[in-house]
Amino acid sequence: MSESSRDTAEGAGWGATELGEYKRLMPSKVEKISWLSPKMLWAARNGVLASWFGDPTGRTRSRWVAQRAAAGAPADKVIRRDDPDSFSFLVIGDTGEGDEPQYAVVPGFSKVGQDTRFAVLASDVIYPVGSADDYDTKFFRPYQDYQAPIYAIPGNHDWYEDLGAFMRVFCDDAPPLEPEAAPRPLSKAWLRTLLWHRPRKGDGQRLTRARELRSAPAQQAVQPGPYWAIDAGPVRIIGIDTGLLGTIDAEQGAWLREVSKDPRPKILITGQPLYVDGEHHPCAIDGGGTVDEIVRDPAHRYVAAIGGDIHNYQRYPVQVDGRTIQYVVAGGGGAFMHATHTIPRVDIANVTEKEFRCYPLRGDSLAFYSGLYGRRLRMRRFFSLSEAEATAVVAERLDIRPGRAPAADARITRRTRLVAGLLGTGRRPDRAKRFRLPVRKIYTQLFSPSSATYSPPFFKCFLRLDVTPQTVRLRCYAATGNRAQEIAPPVEDEVTIPLF
């Protein structure tokens, strides 16, 4: 096993001189996604429109589910597999940008996943708006050599074209929905419909040819809809669709309560995490209740809840009625990296910094972003921090023991402190209250979403889960884009979860 970022700076990908071979897998022409582009933001406007004029996701989802039921999908939406009592599967989230960060994950994903039975893609299969013609280079091509089925739950970006392409790819080539009756003129629904983004005319013409890249019988999978359950060996894996705004409709909520009554131990896969960035987001269910209430119910026997949407790795082992549920963020599969250095000192649900884990380490995240914005603002000498400087100043601000010890000669100066503050580095909660300016909020909402990068280290990741009748071993593997981590993907975190 190779060194990880917790062992050395080289294990994190710093200072490497040899790139991995992932570029050989990429198409010759790659679309560069920039979330500061007005054109890109306009194409992805449906989330904003839903928050202003009402969210139609629940109704549209219900129509998709009804269509699939009429086509013969199982009423309980359970996929019953023949996996043995001991088997392995992969989880990867937020993959589909189709550029260097996504393809840098592929060699390690393929290597670590050689003996796995299937994979689950957790949230945002395709950026920016889930278009059918983007599946060629952003799904079928990168995973063409993974010789097992891939199941998926949609993220908000997959919903930006009303989930049509997702349903075609994962749900037995589901035909388009019949158009709904026109809303009342000048109503909120009418305004939303007027401005709503829809697929390009003729979108999906390349889909038939793209499917040939994953056409082997062993690679095929058909889902009953955008949410589902998988009975695999001794566990039940449940995937829920959190739509555009991170909630689930009453119909899906009732189904979730019902399938959660099964006596098997369960793992939840969700489009948005329940614990993230030191905060609890229980996920509301229309009509009352939350997803986390269902997860916490001891009768339902959930042992883990894994969510995408946030593009990094985090783990919160939360004690619930004398047992531990592992709440995991697993959205580091290919999209730009969401910062971890902005996460304040963790103290939530009796989870402290001692138990909390994240990847990349906060110091590596700060060094990554300081270099990125140093280049963008042409102020490298001021902004750019070495990984040792960044590690040291993060440890000072949070008053924590860093995941990797900083170099002995790492200096904390006025400049390093100022840069750390400007880039939204977290603090201890008692210290953060002294400052009224919401620097972290400004940074994470304005700057971070545009932060794509095209040179290593990328700090991407994916999960492998090894299931036995007694335990689930969860490991987070890193992908930096450097050859050393490509040859032997390092394990950045590992936990063994008892099933009983």
N, C-alpha and C positions, 0 to 999 in steps of 0.2 A: 504494500500500500504506500502511495506517495505521500509526501508531507502536505499538510493542509495549511490554511492561512493562520490557524491557531499555533502552528509550529514555527514557521519562518515567514519572512517577507517573500522569499522566493516561492514558497508554497502558495502564497496568495496570488502569484503571477507577476510580482514586481521584478523588474530588472531582467526579465527573460529576453533572450535574443533570437529565439527560434519560434516562428509562428507555427501553429498547427496546420493540418492539411484540409481544414474545413472549407477553404475557398475553392477547392477542386469540386466540391459538391454544389456550388452555387451557380445560378444562371449567369450568363455573360452580362446581362443588364439587370440592375437591381434598383427598384424604386426606393428613394430615400424619403422616409416619412418625417416630417417636421410638424410638431404640434404648435408651432408659432406661425405656421402658414395660414393666412386667412382662408384660402381655398380648402385646406384640410379641415379647419374648424367649421366652415360652412357645411361641408359634406357630412360632418359628424354632429349635426345640430339637433338630432332627434331627442337626445337626452335632455337638453335644455328645454325644448318644446314640451316634452312630457312633464317636466317640473313646473312649467308655466301654465299650461292649458289642460292638464290632466293626462294621466298615464294610461294609454290603451293596451299596455302589454298583457295584462291579465285576460282581457277579452280576446285578444289575438291568440294568446297561448291556448286558451280554452278551445278555440276554433281549430287550431292545429291538432290538439289532443283528440277532439271529436273526429276529425278527418282520419287520424291514424286508427282510432277504434273501429271506424266504419270499414277500414281496409284490412281489419283482422288482427291488429296489434292486441296483445293480452290486456285484459281489462285492468289487471292489477299492476301493469307496467313493470313486471319483474322479468329479468333475463336470467334464465336458469341454465347455468353452465355445468360442465362435468369435471371441474377441477378437482384434484385430489385434496386430501386433508392438509397437505403441506405443499405450498406453491408460492410464487412470487409475482408481483405486478408493479408497474411503474405509474407514477403520477407526475405530470408536467403541466404547468399553467402559463397562460398569457404568452403564447408562442409566436403568433402569426404576423410578424413584421416583414419576414422574407429577406432580411438583410444579414449582415455579419453576426450580430449577437445571436440571432436564431440559429444560424447554421453552425456557429461555434459549439453549440450544445450537442449537435447531432452525433459526432464520433463517440463521445462518452456515453450518450443515451443508447446508441446501438450496441456498444461493447458491454455495458453494465446490464442491458436488457436482453442479452442473447438467450437466456434460459427462462425468461418471464413468460407468463401465460397471456397477458394482455396489458394494455396501458389505458390510462384515463387522462384525458385532456381537460383540465379544470379552468374554464373561463377564457374568453377572447381567443377563439381559434384563428380568426382573421382580422387584421387591422387594414385600413382604418374603419371600414363600415360593413364588413362581412360579405363582400361581393363574391359571387360565384366564380368569376374568372380569376380571382386571386387565389383560389384553392390550389391551382397548379403549382406555383412556386412557393406557397406558404404552408401547404399541408402535404400534398401527395409527393412532391419532389423531396423535401427534406426527410420524410419518414418512409421512403420507398424501400429501404433495406431492413426495416423493422418487421420481422416475420411473424407478427401476431396481430390480433384485432386491436383497434383503437376506438374506445368509446369517448364521448365528449358531453360536457354540459356547456351551454352557451354563456358568454359574458355580455356585457352591455354593448360592446362593439358588434357582436354578431346580431344584435337586435336592431342595429341602425338601418337595416333594410328588411325589417319585420320577420327576420329569421328564415326567409325563403331559401337562401343558399345552404344554411346549416341543415334544414330539413331534407333538402335534396341529397346531401352528402351522407348524412348519418341515419336518416330515417326512411330507407327504402325508396329513394327518389320520389319523395312526396310531391304531388303536383301543387301548383299555386293555389292559394285560397281564393274562393269566389269573393268578388268585391262586396263590401258592406253597403247598406243604404246610405245615401248622402246625409250628413248631419244638418240640423236646422241652420239656415243662413245667419251669419253674424254671431253665432254661439262660439264658446271656447273651442268646442270640438271642430267647428267649421274652420276657425283660424288655424288650428293645429293641422288639419287636413290640407289646408291651402299651402302651408309652409313645409310640409313633411317631406323628408328625403326619401326617394324611392330608387329602386335599381335602374341602372342604365338600360336603355332599350337594347335588347339582344344579349344582355348579360348571361353568361353561362354557356356560350357556344364552344368554349374550350374545355368544358368540364368532362365530356365523354373521353376525349383524348387523355386528359390528366388522370382519369381513373385507372388507365392502363399501368401507371407507375406503381399502384398498389392493387394488382388484380389477382394475386395468388389466392387460392382458396383459404389458406391459413390466415390471411390478412383480413378476411371479410367479417363484418359485424353489422347487425341491424338493430337499431334502438326502437323502442316503442314510442318515443317522443323526446321532447327536450329535457324531461326529468324521468328518472327511472330508478330501479333497484337491480342489483346483480347479486344473485346467490352463488357464491364461489367458495368451494370447500367449506370450512367451518364458519365463515363470516358472511354477513350481508353488507354490501357496499351500496349506499344510497346517494344518488346525485340529484341535486335540486337546482332549479333555474331561477335565479334572482333578477332576471329581466334587466330593464333599463335603469331602474332607480334603487336596486338593492333590496326589494321586498318580494314576497310571494303572495299569490292570490289565494282566496279562500278555498277554491277547489283543490289546488295543489297542497295547501295546508292540511285539508282533511285527508288527502291521500297520504301525506307524510306521517300523520298521526297513526293511520291504519297500518302502513307497512312497518312502522317502528314497533308494532306490537309483536312482531315475529321474535321468537326466543333466542335467535342467534346473536352473538356479539356483533356490533355494527360500527362502520366507519362512514362518516358523512363527508361527501365532496360537495362543496358549495361555490357558487360564482363569486361570493364576497366573504371574507373571513369574519369570524365571530369575535376574535380577539386580534387586534392589530395596532401597532404603534403605541402600545401601552394603554389602549382604550378597549372598552367592551361595546360591541355592536351586535345585539342579540338577534337582529333580522325580524322585523315585524311581519306578521301574517294578517292579510286583510280580514277584517271581521273580529280580530282579537287574538292575543297570544303571540308568542315568538318562536322562532326555530330553536333558540337555545333552551327554552323551557322544555321542549320535546327531547333535546339532546341530554339535558340534565336529569330527566326522569329516570330513576334507577331501574324501573321496570323495562325500559327500552334498551338498556345495556350498550350504550354508545361508549366506545373507548377512545375515539379520536374524531375531530372535525377539521377537515383540511379545506382551505379556501384559496382561490386565486385572486385576481384583480390587482393586488399590490405586488409590484415586480421585485420581490426579494424573498428571503426565507426568514421566518420567525417561528418560535415555538414557546408556548405558554402551558406548562403542566399545572392545571387547575384542580384543586382538591374539591370534590363534590360528594358530600355525604359519605366520607371515609374512603372514597376511591378517587383515582386520578384520571381526568380526561385530558388528552393531549390536543390542544388547540394549535393548529399549524397554519402558517401562511406559506403558500407554495406557488408563487407567481413569477418565478425567475427563469422561465423557459425560453425567453427570446426577445421580449420587448425591452425598451430602455429601462435602466435600473432605477427604481425608486430608492431614494436615499435611506440609509439606516442611521446615519449620524444625527438626523433630526429627531430620532426617538428619545424622549426624555428618560431619565432614570426610572426603571420599571418598578412599580409597586402597586399591583392590582390583583385582586382576588387571591391574596396571599402568595402571589408570585413576585419574587424580587429579582434583582440582578443576578443573584446566585443561581437561580433556576432558569432564568430567561436565556434563550439562545437566538442568535441572528447570524445571517450571512448576506452580504459581506459584513465583516466586523465594522464597527462604527468608524474606527480610525481609517480603515481602507476606503470606506465610503467618502469620508471627508477629503482624503487625499485625491480620490478619483474626481470629485466635483471641483475641488480647488484647481486642479489641472485643467479640467474642462472649461471652467469659466475664465481662467487665466488666458486660455487660447482664444475664447470667444470675445473677450473684452480687450484683448491685446495688452494684458497687464500681467504677464506670466511672473515677472520678478516679484510682484506684490502678492498675487493670489496663490500661486502654486506652493503647496506644502508637500514636503516629503512624507512618505508613509510613517516614518518615525516621529516627525513633528506632529502630524495629525493624530497619531495614536496617543502621544503624550498629552496634547491639549484636550482631547476628548476625555481622557481619564481624569484630568484636573477639573473640567467643567462638571462632569457627572459624579466626581468623587467615587470612582469605581476602580476596581482592578481590571486592566484591559485584558481582552481575550488573548492577545499576544503581547509579550513584554516589549516595550519600546527600546530602541538602541540606547546604550549607556550614554552616548553623547547627544541625545535628542534634547534640543533647547526649546523652552517655551518663552517666547518674546512677546512684546506688545503687538507686533505684526501678526503672529500666529493666533493670538487671542482675538484680535480684531477680525481676521479672516474667518475664524471659527464662528464668531457671532454673526457676521454678514451672511454666511452660508447656512444659517439656521440650526447650528449644532445644539442639541438638547442640553438641558441642565437638570440639576436636582429640582424636584417640584417646589421645595421651600425657597430656593433661590429664584426660580422662574417667576414667582409671584411678585417679585420686586420690580419687574419690568412690564410696563403697560404696552409697549410697542409689540404687536404680535409677529415678531420676526420669523418664527418658525412657520406660522400660518401663511405669511406672505411668500416665504421661500418655497414651501411645498406646493402651494396652489399656483404660483405664477411662474417660477423658474423650473422646478423639477420636471413637469410634464413635457418640456421640450428637449430633454437632455439625452438625446440619442448620441451614441458615439460609435466610431468605426475602427478603433484600434484597441487591442488588448491592454490590460485585463478587463474583461467584460463583467465578471462576477455574476455569471448565470448559474442556474442550478436545476436539479430535478430530484425526485424521490424514488427510492426503491423500497417496497414493503415486502418482507418475507413472512408468510403466514404459516403457522403450525396450529394444531388443536389447542395449544396452551398459550401461545404468544404471537404478537406481531412485532417484528423488528423493523423499525423505520430508520432509514439512512438518507441523509441529504448529501448528494454528490455535486461537486463544483465543476464548472466549465469556464475557463478564463480566456480561451482562444489561443493560449500558448501550448506548444507541443508537449511540454513536460506534463501538464495536467490533462492533455488529450490522450496520451499514451496510458496513463494510469490515473483516472479521475479520483481526486482526493475526497475522502469523507469528511464533511464539515461538521456534521452532527449525527448522533446516533442515539436511539433510545429503544429499549425493549418494553413493550406494552403487554401486561398480562391480560388474558381474555376472561379469566375467572377470578 
